[in-house]
């Protein structure tokens, strides 16, 4: 076990450190203490959607000292490495999704939550009028929801 992993072992619980170390290395990222702590929180409980601010709060609750800037940088590094998918809402709010398979999202306006929208598939071949010198990289659909008003 590397020194980085040994240092983190006493601060983290419910964690397969070797798997996180390998996942980061396979993605071309050095497994630093901060990256391991962030990866543990992101990937330990299945798929989730998080903002950088919410993740920073979770990291702080785990008694790991990481700045918000480090959380942002790490999330973007994980996204570039293919470990996360970025979900933009209104251009001003960004969430990061641990489910990197192509899928769409619901955005719950009342609670600022993002949820997977399953059962809808938009194929790149179905998109018309793409300029000849361009290609579709990814299709992002966010369906915005809010509670119905209870007007009588």
PyMOL commands that set and color helices and strands:
alter all, ss='L'
color gray80, all
select helices_A, chain A and resi 3-9+17-26+33-43+52-61+68-80+124-126
alter helices_A, ss='H'
color red, helices_A
select strands_A, chain A and resi 49-50+85-89+93-97+104-108+113-117+142-145
alter strands_A, ss='S'
color yellow, strands_A
deselect
rebuild
show_as cartoon
